Amino acid sequence: MAKAQFNREEIIYKVTELFWNHGYSGSSMQQVVKVTGLKPGSIYYSFGNKEALFKEALENYAQKRLMRIRRTLDGASSVGKGICHHLDRLVNDAAAHDFRSCFLVKTQLELAGEGNELYAHAAAKLAEMEALFQQYLEREYDLELSQSRATSIMLHSFGLRVYGYQKNPEKRMRLALRQGLPWLPWDEKVVESKELKFRG
């Protein structure tokens, strides 16, 4: 078979959007063919089966998210400030009208209990994110504290990704982050700019 002529990155972007919106089980190969514009033979020759294509989409998404976290933390005045910026961005994402959570988290929720390779791959990518936070936190804290705080960041991140589906959750999420992660150097100007007030 002749070498397929297409932009691989563009194809991965299109299938990521499909899988992200509809999940693994909710996306058929017919839909993959439709969104990519490729013939089935080209898809199987270049990417393999649906599972392999989904795994590549997960990997591409994860690497972009890891890169974004690194840029945020590297660009901040301190690790704590960088984490605050990252979590505030998650809240902003959740407040958007087209919010659809995190592709990795959605995959874990969809495939939980099946214990297949795709679930394991999504879990591994989320573990990489936790390890990345721990790596940065170790610049300021000891190993044990860095581990527990990295886990706490992931717990709150997971919560944001699910709670974001609630109606008008932005205020509650910003308040909850500050109460749940009081060790972070939150910028209260952000709270004030969003007209948030703690209530007894």
Helices and strands as residue ranges (DSSP letters): H 8-22, H 29-36, H 40-47, H 50-74, H 79-95, H 103-111, H 117-137, H 143-163, H 170-180, H 188-193
